[in-house]
Amino acid sequence: MGATQVLAEFVSKTSFANLPKEVVHKAKGIILDTLGCGIAGYSLASQEFHWIFDLVKEMGGSPESTVFIEGMKTSCPHAALVNGTLIHTIDFDDTHVGSISHLGAPVISSALAMGEKVGGSGPALITAVILAYEVASRIGKAIMLSHYKYWHPTGTLGTIAAAVATSKLLHLKADQAEQAISLAADGASGLRYCIDFGDFSKSLHPGLAAWNGIMAAQIIARGAVGPRGLLEYKSGFCEAYSDEPNMKSLTENLGTFYEIMTDSLKAFPTILISHGLIQATLKVMADRKLRLEDLETIHCRVTPTAPGQGINYSPENPLAAKLSIPYCVTRAAADGYIAMDQFREDKIGDPKIWEFMKNVTVEPASQFHEKYPGTLAAQVEIQTKDGRRFKDESIYPKGHPQNPMTDDEIKEKFRRLSNLTLDPNRTEQIIEKVYGLENLKNTKDLVGLLIK
């Protein structure tokens, strides 16, 4: 039995009753966090939202599923396209470290859109989400790190994840699920250019992934014949998208450990590789009572993921600033915190910040892979103008599975994001609904709360 078939069988046979309580609970926190990013994105990235929303509105579609906040009904794939894009606009959504992918945006958008269309229950929604993470994360671990040299895994792996979530909600049999996974893998795309420059393709990738994944599963559900075994095929997905794929990762220990448990939530609205550096910088600055004016240089050492990632000394828009290690570290040193307000258009061009960014150096530390496997470990060395040097390491930044956000912290982050768009009463209703998903009869009852 090939790996694609094994995964498809697992997707088809796993029920909500099979899932450990801690895995279900983890999924609830991710769902809430993901929804918060989408709700906030509507207010904080209004222009970007309307680029895709206005186009989909013009295109029309059967009123099957709902676009967040606006409440417009459109086809299931179109709703997922808009919502998946919206969630990722502020780059505050989760990251699965092993696959370096933001799976929440494509998975939650596709699961909610399809769940609404078919009247899926809360348990069905949770199960679809967990299984989507399981398959996509395993594939990601098999093809990393070389995959990340060219590809944006949120787009590539997100497409497969969306197909898995949709397949589960459509109750596809194992053979159909295998074809849906393979067909999604066949159409998976998304280049890494966006991470270097912060253009709109980065936000669009999870939306397109959700759209493609839904389409793949729906086509197979209608009786189309798709490819089988494409993950392990000699010229298939893993061989084509990786230099040396580790095929064991696809099925090893399947069912005994769930990959969603290794997912990270973001404590900072920036690229994840910057989080350890931010955390270490904040600690040194606070412990030594330093100001930016006191500093000569900041040298950053970080676990490498791809050549040149995060080394942008001239970010030209808010997203590019969030993806720039020099900007993020300088902001942390200057302000003593990192939050959404530092990435507004009127803030990113601050001459003081741009002047000091030239003094921030970034060194990929390949030895961190061996010393701290499964992390994005980081170290900063700060030199002051009077010749003092201070170092600090951050191995597990806040939100990492080894340093997780508590339920209260997840809820508080959601409140901060949701209250930018919705009233506090609605915010609390969403929190209650998500953490009680096992009792939800119909996904529509949750989606109905996501409308302004």
Secondary structure, 3 states (H helix, E strand, C coil): CCHHHHHHHHHHHCCHHHCCHHHHHHHHHHHHHHHHHHHHHHHHCHHHHHHHHHHHHHHCCCCCEECCECCCEECHHHHHHHHHHHHHCCCCCCEECCCCECCHHHHHHHHHHHHHHHCCCHHHHHHHHHHHHHHHHHHHHHHCCHHHHCECHHHHHHHHHHHHHHHHHCCCCHHHHHHHHHHHHHCCCCECHHHHHCCCHHHHHHHHHHHHHHHHHHHHHCCCCCCCCCCCCCCCHHHHHCCCCCHHHHCCCECCECHHHHEECCCCCCCHHHHHHHHHHHHHHHHCCCCHHHEEEEEEEECCCCCCCCCCCCCCCHHHHHCCHHHHHHHHHHHCCCCHHHHCHHHHCCHHHHHHHCCEEEEECCHHHHHCCCCCCEEEEEEECCCCEEEEEECCCCCCCCCCCCHHHHHHHHHHHHCCCCCHHHHHHHHHHHHCHHHCCCCHHHHHHHEC
